[in-house]
């Protein structure tokens, strides 16, 4: 049995309004960093590091020191169903996208997989866990993890993605890492251990469940000299689970590697998924000045189509990286979601154009009616003036009418 260390990034979907986003404060406390992994092609890295239309968003680093300073301590405990285990914060990240979606990637070092299960409570909507942080005096101070996160994110103008009383942790996406000191001898061993991570139990547990169909596996290439594998991955609709062999068992270093190489790929897929959900919300809430808002949303959607979506074949030079991204897109139904939101936006745009056409026709009809009334009034006024006028006025009127007739005739000939 290998020694195991556990860590995770809890990826929490967020949203923001342009007028509420405090980008200056965000960059002050969470400096922007570049995506420099060699696992992604250069054209994909430009989506984070570039500027103009090619840039879809930015990545900001949130230190563990900043998190623990705001909480009071980095030594925390979670209790659930009579059990208690510890966790601590690690370097975290905020991904901010131009489509008004964002993600907090909260890094945590875990005492065991029971710790992650207590935090996420998979399969249930209720959050019954209790949290405390332990001060330098050894005293325990209770706090609400959900409330603390929402209060912290509100400083930057960020809020949980779905409105309502549900917990911010309910829509988590878990990026789980297990670090082992020995390499893996077979694909079956990797499948079993990574599936256990998906189930949020110990990697060595006896655990089987054939009912889950949204599971995909990706593996490292077998080392022919050592006849073993270094890592394996289990991908699902709500988790991605890595197990990696590292004789040094340096969890902090491996978490940093995952944040640099693996997480941008996952966030790219989640960005596409939640952008479609965000567009649906914005379309439904177009409110006042609907035509203007729909026009802006259509422009944003066109940019999303042109610069914000990536096909698996173009995401990386490495086949296993392309596989991971393809599985993420497949399981999350991203391609269908993009097509669906495009259809909705097109239908609403056509409906708005029809409303505008009918409004314009109504206005033109009113103008025509007023124009006819004005002409009749003018004719009556002219008749009255001529009736009361002298011969010079008659002569001037006849000459003016004749001149207008000549000009009109010349214009018709030129047009022909």
VENWOSUL-V487825 format. One line per field, one symbol per residue. ss: DSSP state (h for helix, s for strand, l for the rest). phi: phi as a letter, one per 40 degrees, with the letter a starting at -180 (. if undefined). burial: + if it has 9 or more other C-alpha atoms within 8 Angstrom, else -. Layout:
ss->???
phi->???
burial->???
This chain:
ss->lllsssssssssssslllllllhhhhhhhllssllllllllhhhhhhhhllhhhllsssssslhhhhhhhhllllsssssllsssssssllsssssslllssssssssssllhhhhhhhhlllllllllssssslllllsssslhhhhhhhhhhllllsslllllllllllssssssssslllsllhhhhhhhhhhhhlllllllllllllllllsssslllsllllsslssssslllssssssslllllhhhhhhhhhhhhhhhhhhhhhhhhhhhhhhhhhhlllllhhhhhhhhhhhhhhhhhhllllhhhhlllhhhhhhhhhhhhhhlhhhhhhhhhhhhhhhhhhhhhhhhhhhhhhhhhhhhhhhhhhhhhhhhhhhhhhhllhhhhhhhhhhhhhhhhhhhhhhhhhl
phi->.ccbbbaabccbcbaabdcccbcccccccbccbccbcccbcccccccbccagcccbiabbcbccccccccchabbbbbbafgbbabaacbdbabcbbccgbaacbccbcbcaccccccccfcgbccbbcbbabbcccgccbcacccccccccccdbgbaccbchccccccccbcbbbbbbcbcbcacccccccccccdcgbdccccabacccbcbbbbbcccccccfabcaabbbbcbabbbbbcadcfccccccccccccccdccccccdccccccccdccccbcfcfdccccccccccccccccbbbbcdcbcacccccccdccccccccgcccccccccccccccccccccccccccccccccccccccccccccccccccccccccdccccccccccccccccccccccccc
burial->----++++++++++++----++--+++--+++--+---+++--+++++++---+++++++++++--++--+-++++++++---++++++++++++++-++++++++++++++++++++-++-------+++++++-------+--+-+-+--++++++++-------+---++++++++++-++--+-++++++++++-++++-----------+-++++-------++++++++++-++++++++--+-+---+-+++++++++++-+-++++++-+++-++--+------+++-++-++-++--++---+-++++--++++++++++++-++--++--++--+--++--+---------------------------------+------++----------------------
